[in-house]
Amino acid sequence: MTALGLMSGTSRDGIDAAIIRTDGVSVFERGPSSTTPYDHDFRKRLADLIDGGAKACDVESDLTTRHVDAVETLLRENSISCSEIDVIGFHGHTVFHVPEARRTHQIGDGELLAKVTGVPVVNDLRSADVAAGGQGAPLAPIYHWALTRELPKPLAILNLGGVANVTWIGEDSPASRTSDTTGAVVPGIWAFDTGPGNALLDDWTEMWTGDPFDRNGALASRGRLSASALKKLISHPYFSLPPPKSLDRDAFSLEPVDGLSPEDGAATLAAFTAEAVRAALKGLPTTPLRWLVAGGGRYNKAMMGELAARIGGPVEAVEAVGWDGTALEAEAFAYLAVRAIKGLPSSWPTTTGVAHPCVAGVVHRPQTS
C-alpha cells in the first residue's frame, strides 16, 4: 500500500508529511516528504489551547485545513494524485496527555480530511492504547524495527522532538520475541519517553531572542551550564519512574534556570536533555552499540555534544544510515495507518506498558455517492 503520514509534533513547529510503500510489516520504499511550518500566530494559538485560552473547535478546524494544504502541496510538488494514495495516517496535534488518568487527546478532524482528499484516513492513534492501560506513547518503535532489521543490534533510536523518546531494539532471537495479535512475532523492543527534547530550550530561546528554536545550538554553545540548575531539573520525580512511561510536553518548568543568562540557560537545558537520556540507560535491557538520532535536536550541536559526552558510544544523526530524520515520524504514522487497516498492533507491553498488543486508530472512509 502507498501511505501518506502527517505529524504535528510537540515542538509546534509545523506539519511533517511523508509517503512510504509498505505492507504494514516491511517498508518497500520511502518516498517524498515535506515540512509546512506554522506561523508565529498559529503556534501561539496551539499553546493557548493547551493552556485553556483558546477555543478547541476553531483551532481544530484551522489545524485540519493546514493538514489538507500540506497533503495537497506534497502531492502536487511530486506529481502524485490523491488516487495513488491508499491511506493517510493523521496524528493530529496533542493538546492533552495524562495516561495515568487514561486520557489523551489529539485535535484534528479525520472525517473532514478524508472527505476533502477522497482518501481513507486513520487518526486517533493513541486512545486505544491509553484505554487499555498503556502510555499511548511512543508509537514509532515498530516502524523503527521495520527500518533496522538489517542493522547490527542492540541499537537505540533517539527522537529529539519537543519530548525525547528512545527505542531500544535487540537481536531478533526467539528469547527476545513478543507475539502480536496475529500470531506473528516481532523482536524485543523497549521504548519510553526519556524526558524533554527541545521543548524547554525552544521556549527559553523564544523568550529571550524571539526565535522559535536555538538554531544549530548557537545560543547554547556560547553558554556554560549551571550544575545547580541541572541538579534541580534532573531531580524531577519522572526520572525515578520505571519504563514504559511517557510525558506531556509541559511536564517540566523553566523555573530552575530562572536568573541565568540566555546563553547559560540554553547550555543548561541542552545538557538537561542529554542527562535525561543518560538516566534512561538504566531502563534499557543492554547498552546499545550505537545511537541514531532523529528530530530537530539532531541539528543542535551543543545537545549532540552533550549526548556524546554523557551516554558513551557512537551518537549519530539517522542520516548516517540513509534515513531522513525530519520525515521519520510522519513516515511512522503512514506505517501505523497501514497496520491499523490490516488489524496489526502498533504497541506492546514493552513499548507503552499496554496490557496486550494493541491495534490502534479510527478509520474514516470518504463518502461516495
C-alpha positions as CSV (number, residue, x, y, z in Angstrom):
1,M,0.0,0.0,0.0
2,T,1.0,3.6,-0.6
3,A,0.5,5.6,2.6
4,L,0.9,9.2,3.5
5,G,1.7,10.2,7.1
6,L,1.2,13.5,8.8
7,M,2.8,14.6,12.0
8,S,2.3,17.8,14.1
9,G,4.7,17.4,17.0
10,T,5.1,18.8,20.4
11,S,7.6,21.3,19.2
12,R,4.7,23.1,17.5
13,D,6.9,24.0,14.6
14,G,4.8,22.7,11.7
15,I,3.4,19.7,9.8
16,D,5.7,17.0,8.5
17,A,4.3,14.9,5.7
18,A,5.8,11.8,4.1
19,I,4.9,9.0,1.7
20,I,6.0,5.3,2.0
21,R,5.1,2.0,0.4
22,T,4.6,-0.8,2.9
23,D,2.5,-3.9,3.7
24,G,2.5,-2.9,7.4
25,V,5.5,-5.1,8.1
26,S,8.2,-4.4,5.6
27,V,9.0,-1.0,4.2
28,F,9.5,-1.3,0.4
29,E,10.1,2.4,-0.4
30,R,10.5,5.7,1.4
31,G,9.1,8.4,-0.8
32,P,9.0,12.2,-0.9
33,S,8.4,14.3,2.2
34,S,7.8,17.9,3.1
35,T,7.6,20.3,6.1
36,T,5.0,23.0,6.3
37,P,6.0,25.5,9.0
38,Y,3.5,27.0,11.4
39,D,3.5,30.8,11.5
40,H,4.0,32.5,14.9
41,D,0.4,33.3,15.4
42,F,-0.8,29.7,14.9
43,R,1.9,28.4,17.2
44,K,0.7,30.8,19.9
45,R,-2.9,29.6,19.3
46,L,-1.8,26.0,19.8
47,A,0.0,27.0,23.0
48,D,-3.1,29.0,24.2
49,L,-5.3,26.0,23.5
50,I,-3.1,23.7,25.7
51,D,-3.2,26.4,28.4
52,G,-7.0,26.6,28.1
53,G,-7.1,30.0,26.5
54,A,-8.4,29.2,23.0
55,K,-11.5,27.5,21.6
56,A,-10.7,23.9,20.5
57,C,-13.2,23.8,17.7
58,D,-11.7,26.9,16.0
59,V,-8.1,25.7,16.3
60,E,-9.0,22.2,15.2
61,S,-10.7,23.5,12.1
62,D,-7.7,25.6,11.2
63,L,-5.3,22.7,12.0
64,T,-7.2,20.3,9.7
65,T,-7.3,22.8,6.9
66,R,-3.5,23.3,7.2
67,H,-3.1,19.5,7.0
68,V,-5.2,19.4,3.9
69,D,-2.9,22.0,2.4
70,A,0.1,20.0,3.4
71,V,-1.2,16.9,1.7
72,E,-2.1,18.7,-1.5
73,T,1.2,20.5,-1.6
74,L,3.2,17.4,-1.2
75,L,1.3,15.5,-3.9
76,R,1.3,18.4,-6.3
77,E,5.0,19.1,-6.0
78,N,5.7,15.4,-6.7
79,S,3.1,14.9,-9.5
80,I,1.2,12.4,-7.4
81,S,-2.6,12.2,-7.5
82,C,-4.8,11.5,-4.4
83,S,-6.0,8.3,-6.2
84,E,-2.4,6.9,-5.8
85,I,-2.6,7.2,-2.0
86,D,-4.3,4.2,-0.3
87,V,-4.5,5.7,3.2
88,I,-3.4,8.7,5.2
89,G,-2.1,8.4,8.8
90,F,-3.2,11.6,10.6
91,H,-1.7,12.1,14.0
92,G,-3.2,15.5,14.7
93,H,-1.9,17.7,17.5
94,T,-1.7,16.6,21.1
95,V,-3.4,19.0,23.4
96,F,-3.8,16.8,26.5
97,H,-1.9,13.7,27.5
98,V,-2.4,12.2,31.0
99,P,-2.2,8.4,30.6
100,E,-2.4,7.9,34.4
101,A,-6.0,9.2,34.1
102,R,-6.4,7.2,30.9
103,R,-6.8,10.4,28.9
104,T,-5.1,11.6,25.8
105,H,-6.5,13.9,23.1
106,Q,-5.2,14.9,19.7
107,I,-7.2,17.5,17.8
108,G,-7.7,17.1,14.0
109,D,-10.8,16.2,12.0
110,G,-10.1,12.9,10.3
111,E,-13.6,12.7,8.8
112,L,-13.1,16.1,7.1
113,L,-9.6,15.2,5.9
114,A,-11.0,12.0,4.3
115,K,-13.9,14.0,2.7
116,V,-11.7,16.7,1.2
117,T,-8.9,14.4,-0.1
118,G,-11.0,11.4,-1.0
119,V,-8.6,9.1,0.7
120,P,-9.3,6.9,3.8
121,V,-7.8,8.5,6.9
122,V,-6.7,6.8,10.2
123,N,-6.5,9.1,13.2
124,D,-6.9,8.9,17.0
125,L,-3.9,6.6,17.1
126,R,-3.2,6.9,20.8
127,S,-6.6,6.5,22.6
128,A,-7.0,2.7,22.3
129,D,-3.6,2.1,23.9
130,V,-4.3,4.5,26.8
131,A,-7.8,3.0,27.3
132,A,-6.1,-0.4,27.6
133,G,-3.7,0.8,30.3
134,G,-0.8,2.0,28.1
135,Q,1.0,5.3,28.0
136,G,-0.1,6.0,24.4
137,A,3.4,6.8,23.5
138,P,5.8,6.4,21.9
139,L,4.2,4.8,18.9
140,A,7.0,4.9,16.3
141,P,9.1,1.9,17.7
142,I,7.5,-0.7,15.5
143,Y,8.4,1.5,12.5
144,H,12.0,1.8,13.8
145,W,12.1,-2.0,14.0
146,A,11.0,-2.3,10.3
147,L,13.8,0.1,9.3
148,T,16.6,-1.6,11.3
149,R,16.1,-5.2,10.5
150,E,19.5,-5.4,8.7
151,L,21.4,-3.2,11.2
152,P,23.7,-4.6,13.9
153,K,22.0,-4.7,17.3
154,P,21.3,-3.8,20.0
155,L,20.8,-0.2,18.9
156,A,18.9,2.8,20.0
157,I,16.9,5.3,18.1
158,L,16.5,8.6,19.9
159,N,13.9,11.1,18.8
160,L,14.6,14.6,19.9
161,G,11.3,16.4,19.3
162,G,9.6,18.5,21.8
163,V,9.7,15.5,24.1
164,A,12.6,13.0,23.7
165,N,11.9,9.3,23.4
166,V,14.1,6.2,22.9
167,T,13.5,3.0,21.1
168,W,15.8,0.1,22.0
169,I,15.9,-2.8,19.6
170,G,17.5,-6.1,20.4
171,E,18.7,-9.0,18.3
172,D,16.0,-11.0,16.6
173,S,16.2,-14.1,18.6
174,P,13.5,-16.4,20.0
175,A,14.2,-15.3,23.5
176,S,13.6,-11.6,22.6
177,R,10.4,-12.0,20.6
178,T,6.9,-10.9,21.5
179,S,3.8,-12.3,19.9
180,D,1.4,-9.9,18.3
181,T,-2.3,-10.4,17.8
182,T,-1.8,-12.2,14.5
183,G,0.4,-14.9,16.0
184,A,3.4,-13.3,14.1
185,V,6.4,-12.2,16.1
186,V,8.5,-9.0,16.4
187,P,11.9,-8.8,18.1
188,G,12.4,-7.4,21.5
189,I,11.6,-3.7,21.5
190,W,11.7,-1.4,24.5
191,A,10.6,2.2,24.3
192,F,9.7,5.2,26.5
193,D,10.0,9.0,26.8
194,T,13.4,9.9,28.3
195,G,12.5,13.5,29.2
196,P,12.3,16.8,27.5
197,G,13.7,17.1,24.0
198,N,13.7,20.6,22.5
199,A,10.5,22.0,24.2
200,L,12.2,23.7,27.2
201,L,15.1,25.0,25.1
202,D,12.7,26.2,22.4
203,D,10.6,28.1,24.9
204,W,13.7,29.6,26.6
205,T,15.1,30.7,23.2
206,E,11.9,32.3,22.1
207,M,11.5,34.1,25.4
208,W,15.0,35.7,25.1
209,T,15.6,36.0,21.4
210,G,12.2,35.8,19.7
211,D,13.4,32.9,17.6
212,P,11.3,29.7,17.8
213,F,14.3,27.5,18.5
214,D,18.1,27.6,19.1
215,R,19.3,27.2,15.5
216,N,22.3,24.7,15.4
217,G,22.7,25.2,19.1
218,A,24.3,28.6,18.6
219,L,22.9,30.1,21.9
220,A,23.7,27.0,24.0
221,S,27.2,26.8,22.5
222,R,28.0,30.2,23.9
223,G,27.0,29.4,27.4
224,R,28.2,27.4,30.4
225,L,25.9,25.0,32.1
226,S,24.8,25.6,35.7
227,A,25.4,22.5,37.8
228,S,23.0,23.6,40.5
229,A,20.2,24.2,38.0
230,L,20.9,20.9,36.2
231,K,20.6,19.1,39.6
232,K,17.2,20.7,40.2
233,L,16.0,19.7,36.7
234,I,17.1,16.1,36.9
235,S,15.6,15.7,40.4
236,H,12.1,15.7,38.8
237,P,10.1,12.6,40.0
238,Y,9.6,11.4,36.4
239,F,13.2,10.1,36.4
240,S,12.6,7.7,39.2
241,L,9.7,6.1,37.4
242,P,10.3,2.7,35.7
243,P,9.6,2.4,32.0
244,P,7.4,2.2,30.0
245,K,6.5,5.9,30.7
246,S,5.5,9.0,28.7
247,L,5.4,12.7,29.2
248,D,3.2,15.7,28.4
249,R,5.2,18.5,26.6
250,D,4.7,20.9,29.5
251,A,5.6,18.5,32.3
252,F,8.7,20.4,33.1
253,S,9.2,24.1,34.1
254,L,11.9,26.7,33.3
255,E,11.9,27.8,36.9
256,P,15.3,26.1,37.7
257,V,17.1,28.2,35.1
258,D,15.4,31.5,36.0
259,G,18.1,34.0,36.7
260,L,20.7,32.5,34.3
261,S,21.9,34.4,31.2
262,P,20.2,33.4,27.9
263,E,23.4,31.6,26.9
264,D,23.9,29.7,30.2
265,G,20.2,28.8,30.4
266,A,20.3,27.4,26.9
267,A,23.5,25.4,27.7
268,T,21.9,24.0,30.9
269,L,18.8,23.0,29.1
270,A,20.7,21.3,26.3
271,A,22.7,19.4,28.9
272,F,19.4,18.5,30.7
273,T,18.1,16.7,27.7
274,A,21.3,14.7,27.4
275,E,21.5,14.0,31.1
276,A,17.9,12.7,31.0
277,V,18.9,10.3,28.2
278,R,21.9,9.2,30.3
279,A,19.5,8.5,33.2
280,A,17.4,6.4,30.8
281,L,20.2,4.0,30.2
282,K,19.3,2.1,33.4
283,G,15.9,1.3,31.8
284,L,17.3,-0.4,28.8
285,P,17.9,-4.2,28.7
286,T,21.5,-3.7,27.4
287,T,23.8,-0.9,26.3
288,P,23.2,0.0,22.6
289,L,26.1,-0.4,20.2
290,R,25.1,3.0,18.6
291,W,22.6,5.8,19.0
292,L,20.8,7.1,15.9
293,V,19.2,10.5,16.5
294,A,16.2,11.9,14.7
295,G,14.1,15.1,15.2
296,G,15.1,18.7,15.3
297,G,17.5,18.2,18.2
298,R,20.0,16.4,15.9
299,Y,20.9,19.8,14.4
300,N,21.7,21.3,17.8
301,K,25.5,20.9,18.1
302,A,25.5,21.6,21.8
303,M,22.9,19.0,22.5
304,M,24.6,16.4,20.3
305,G,27.9,17.1,22.0
306,E,26.4,16.7,25.4
307,L,24.8,13.4,24.4
308,A,28.1,12.0,23.1
309,A,29.8,13.1,26.3
310,R,27.2,11.7,28.7
311,I,26.0,8.4,27.2
312,G,29.1,7.0,25.5
313,G,29.1,5.0,22.3
314,P,28.6,6.5,18.8
315,V,25.9,9.2,18.6
316,E,24.9,9.9,15.0
317,A,22.1,11.6,13.1
318,V,19.9,9.0,11.4
319,E,21.1,10.3,8.1
320,A,24.2,8.1,8.8
321,V,22.1,5.1,7.8
322,G,20.3,6.8,5.0
323,W,17.1,7.9,6.8
324,D,15.5,11.4,6.8
325,G,15.4,12.5,10.4
326,T,12.8,15.2,9.7
327,A,10.4,12.8,7.9
328,L,10.8,9.8,10.2
329,E,7.8,10.4,12.5
330,A,5.5,11.2,9.6
331,E,6.7,8.0,7.9
332,A,5.9,6.2,11.1
333,F,2.3,7.3,11.1
334,A,1.9,6.3,7.5
335,Y,3.2,2.9,8.5
336,L,0.8,2.8,11.5
337,A,-2.1,3.7,9.3
338,V,-1.5,0.6,7.2
339,R,-1.1,-1.6,10.2
340,A,-4.5,-0.2,11.5
341,I,-6.2,-1.0,8.2
342,K,-4.8,-4.6,8.4
343,G,-5.6,-5.1,12.0
344,L,-2.0,-5.2,13.1
345,P,-0.9,-3.9,16.5
346,S,1.0,-0.7,17.0
347,S,2.1,-1.0,20.6
348,W,3.2,-3.7,23.1
349,P,3.7,-4.0,26.8
350,T,7.4,-3.1,26.4
351,T,6.8,-0.1,24.3
352,T,3.9,1.7,26.1
353,G,3.0,-0.6,29.0
354,V,-0.3,-1.6,27.4
355,A,-1.8,-4.8,28.8
356,H,-1.6,-6.6,25.5
357,P,-0.6,-5.9,21.9
358,C,-2.9,-3.1,20.8
359,V,-4.4,-2.3,17.4
360,A,-4.9,1.5,17.3
361,G,-6.7,4.1,15.2
362,V,-10.1,5.1,13.9
363,V,-10.7,4.7,10.2
364,H,-12.6,7.4,8.3
365,R,-13.6,6.5,4.7
366,P,-14.5,9.2,2.2
367,Q,-18.2,9.3,1.4
368,T,-19.1,8.0,-2.0
369,S,-22.2,9.0,-3.9
